[in-house]
């Protein structure tokens, strides 16, 4: 899972900071995930070349859009077109499930009956409900991997995760979480680990949040590359997996 936006409430009246999105996606751990991860690495090597002595290339949407670092090579139109077409094709063929929670922090700050006072943790609870509920319906088990956000944030996230497993939520009892999730801890990975699933979550979190917010406002989201990647993943969206939290 990965987020788009920040969890602070101080700037909630600023549209650039008002909405927090948390996106989760899950693969079967066998061929569906290994195949996707292998093809993703092959695409990166085809476009950017091999880097045996460097850190792995990690696809990060903002770095790609702003052409930072190695992604500066995408200023070449032909290379960029090959990269975009290759990534869209890869995502369209991948087999996974997808859910996204978007929270309006301006409204969230006024809610007196919230069980949680932290916007990220509210999103986490709603996302885990969809994930654990789906696992339970399929009689499957799964784990959770997130990108490390700093020692304080990571510790708070682990505490909230354990709280969910111990107490459940308003909509799902703790037994469901404990029977479907394989660990009492979230696996936290740094960006430089270049985890394939986290890279895909990063690419999808912002365009999905942007589309949900635009829909709520009766507007259309921009038709750009980020939207094209989201469209490639649209068939994987879990039924009931689009959640709006005020």
KOLBAPA-547259 format. One line per 5 residues: number of its first residue (from 1); for each residue x, y, z of C-alpha. Coordinates in steps of 0.5 Angstrom, whole numbers, plus 2048, in hexadecimal, padded with zeros to 3 digits. Example, Ala and Ser with C-alpha at 12.3 -4.5 7.8 and 13.67 -1.06 7.14 Angstrom:
1) 819/7F7/810 ~ 81B/7FE/80E;
***
This chain:
1) 800/800/800 ~ 802/807/7FF ~ 7FF/80E/800 ~ 7FE/814/7FC ~ 7FE/81B/801;
6) 800/81C/808 ~ 7FD/81A/80E ~ 7FD/821/812 ~ 7F7/825/813 ~ 7FA/82C/814;
11) 7FA/82D/80C ~ 7F3/82A/80B ~ 7F0/830/808 ~ 7F5/830/803 ~ 7F3/82C/7FD;
16) 7FA/82A/7FB ~ 7FA/827/802 ~ 7F2/825/804 ~ 7F1/81E/801 ~ 7F5/818/804;
21) 7F5/812/7FF ~ 7F7/80B/801 ~ 7F7/805/7FC ~ 7F8/7FE/7FD ~ 7F9/7F9/7F8;
26) 7FB/7F1/7F9 ~ 7FD/7EC/7F4 ~ 7FD/7E4/7F5 ~ 805/7E3/7F8 ~ 806/7DD/7F2;
31) 806/7DF/7EB ~ 802/7E5/7EA ~ 807/7E9/7EF ~ 80D/7E6/7ED ~ 80B/7E7/7E5;
36) 809/7EE/7E6 ~ 810/7EF/7EA ~ 814/7EC/7E5 ~ 811/7F0/7DF ~ 811/7F6/7E3;
41) 819/7F5/7E4 ~ 81A/7F4/7DD ~ 816/7FA/7DB ~ 81B/7FE/7DF ~ 821/7FB/7DC;
46) 81E/7FC/7D5 ~ 81D/803/7D6 ~ 823/805/7DB ~ 828/800/7DA ~ 82B/7FB/7DF;
51) 82E/7FE/7E5 ~ 831/7F8/7E9 ~ 835/7FD/7EE ~ 830/802/7EF ~ 82A/802/7F4;
56) 824/7FF/7F0 ~ 820/804/7EC ~ 819/805/7F0 ~ 813/808/7EC ~ 811/80E/7F0;
61) 80B/812/7EC ~ 80E/819/7EE ~ 815/817/7EC ~ 812/815/7E5 ~ 80E/81B/7E4;
66) 813/820/7E6 ~ 818/81C/7E2 ~ 81D/81B/7E8 ~ 823/817/7E8 ~ 823/811/7E4;
71) 81C/813/7E1 ~ 81F/819/7DE ~ 821/814/7D8 ~ 819/814/7D7 ~ 81A/81B/7D4;
76) 81C/817/7CE ~ 815/817/7CA ~ 816/810/7C7 ~ 819/80D/7CE ~ 813/810/7D2;
81) 80E/80D/7CD ~ 811/806/7CE ~ 811/807/7D5 ~ 80A/809/7D6 ~ 807/804/7D1;
86) 80B/7FE/7D4 ~ 808/800/7DB ~ 801/801/7D9 ~ 801/7FA/7D5 ~ 805/7F7/7DC;
91) 800/7FA/7E0 ~ 7FA/7F8/7DC ~ 7FC/7F1/7DC ~ 7FE/7F0/7E3 ~ 7F9/7EC/7E8;
96) 7F7/7F0/7EE ~ 7F2/7F3/7F3 ~ 7F2/7FA/7F4 ~ 7EE/7FF/7F9 ~ 7EF/806/7FB;
101) 7ED/80A/801 ~ 7EC/812/800 ~ 7EB/816/806 ~ 7E9/81E/807 ~ 7EE/820/80C;
106) 7EA/827/80C ~ 7E3/823/80E ~ 7E7/81E/812 ~ 7EA/823/817 ~ 7E2/825/819;
111) 7E0/81E/81A ~ 7DF/81D/822 ~ 7DD/815/821 ~ 7E4/813/81E ~ 7E7/80D/821;
116) 7ED/80F/81F ~ 7F0/816/81F ~ 7F6/815/81A ~ 7F3/815/812 ~ 7F8/810/810;
121) 7F6/80B/815 ~ 7EF/80C/813 ~ 7F1/80B/80C ~ 7F5/805/80E ~ 7EF/802/812;
126) 7EA/803/80C ~ 7EF/7FF/807 ~ 7F0/7FA/80C ~ 7E9/7F8/80C ~ 7E9/7F7/805;
131) 7EF/7F3/805 ~ 7ED/7EE/80A ~ 7E6/7EE/808 ~ 7E8/7EC/801 ~ 7ED/7E7/804;
136) 7E8/7E4/809 ~ 7E3/7E3/803 ~ 7E8/7DF/7FF ~ 7EB/7DB/805 ~ 7F2/7DE/804;
141) 7F7/7E1/808 ~ 7FC/7E7/806 ~ 801/7EC/809 ~ 801/7F4/809 ~ 807/7F7/806;
146) 808/7FF/806 ~ 80D/804/805 ~ 811/806/80B ~ 810/80E/80D ~ 814/80F/812;
151) 816/80C/819 ~ 810/810/81D ~ 80B/80F/817 ~ 80D/807/817 ~ 80C/806/81E;
156) 805/809/81E ~ 803/805/818 ~ 805/7FF/81B ~ 801/801/822 ~ 7FB/802/81E;
161) 7FC/7FC/81A ~ 7FC/7F8/820 ~ 7F6/7FB/823 ~ 7F2/7FA/81D ~ 7F4/7F2/81E;
166) 7F2/7F2/825 ~ 7EC/7F6/825 ~ 7E9/7F6/81E ~ 7E5/7FC/81B ~ 7DE/7FE/81B;
171) 7DD/7FA/815 ~ 7E1/7F4/816 ~ 7E3/7F0/81C ~ 7EA/7EE/81F ~ 7E9/7E7/81D;
176) 7E9/7E8/816 ~ 7EF/7EC/816 ~ 7F3/7E7/81A ~ 7F1/7E1/816 ~ 7F3/7E5/80F;
181) 7F9/7E9/810 ~ 7FF/7E5/811 ~ 803/7E9/816 ~ 802/7EE/81B ~ 806/7F3/818;
186) 807/7F7/812 ~ 80D/7F5/80D ~ 810/7FC/80C ~ 815/7FD/806 ~ 819/803/804;
191) 818/806/7FD ~ 81F/804/7FB ~ 81D/7FD/7FC ~ 819/7FE/7F6 ~ 813/7F9/7F8;
196) 80F/7F8/7F1 ~ 808/7F8/7F5 ~ 80A/7FE/7F8 ~ 80C/802/7F2 ~ 806/800/7EF;
201) 802/803/7F5 ~ 806/809/7F4 ~ 804/80A/7ED ~ 7FD/809/7EE ~ 7FC/80C/7F5;
206) 7FC/814/7F2 ~ 7F7/813/7EC ~ 7F2/80F/7F0 ~ 7F2/814/7F5 ~ 7F1/819/7F0;
211) 7EC/816/7EC ~ 7E8/814/7F2 ~ 7E8/81C/7F5 ~ 7E6/81E/7EE ~ 7E0/81A/7ED;
216) 7DE/81C/7F4 ~ 7DE/823/7F1 ~ 7DB/822/7EB ~ 7E1/823/7E7 ~ 7E6/81F/7E2;
221) 7ED/81D/7E4 ~ 7F2/81E/7DF ~ 7F4/81A/7DA ~ 7FB/819/7DB ~ 800/813/7DB;
226) 7FE/812/7E3 ~ 7F7/811/7E1 ~ 7F9/80C/7DB ~ 7FC/808/7E0 ~ 7F6/808/7E4;
231) 7F2/806/7DF ~ 7F6/800/7DD ~ 7F5/7FE/7E4 ~ 7ED/7FF/7E5 ~ 7EB/7F8/7E4;
236) 7EF/7F6/7EA ~ 7EB/7FB/7EF ~ 7E7/7F7/7F4 ~ 7E0/7F8/7F4 ~ 7DE/7FC/7FA;
241) 7E6/7FE/7FA ~ 7E5/806/7F9 ~ 7E4/809/7FF ~ 7E3/810/801 ~ 7E4/812/808;
246) 7E1/819/80A;
***
